[in-house]
Amino acid sequence: MQNTLQERSYHFALDVIRLTAKLPNNRASWVISDQLIRSAGSVGANHVEARASSSRLEYKKFFEISLKSANESIYWLGLLRDSELAEFQEVCPLIKEAEELSRMLGRSVITLKAKKL
């Protein structure tokens, strides 16, 4: 699962970058795309950091941050969709992927919290 999560989060961030490159050149797009790129990139980055953590507690914390970033990405993608700054058919698959990543990370966090650290 870890490899799949790492690969999927990496490709998710790439797809977000590609989407934001197509956005209109205006203030709203800049703000949303900046936040979205940060949160989408943070999903995979924190997963990679977890693998290099020095303790189980730190490992769990990186997974929690990754989960929060996935959920934040869903928020920003929803704003893009509902503001019609991006094409509906381009945003919806990214929302679906962010939701799936969030579920995967959520299950991992629940499992890690159940273990005594």
Secondary structure by P-SEA (a helix, b strand, c coil): caaaaaaaaaaaaaaaaaaaaaccccaaaaaaaaaaaaaaaaaaaaaaaaaacccaaaaaaaaaaaaaaaaaaaaaaaaaaaaccccaaaaaaaaaaaaaaaaaaaaaaaaaaaccc
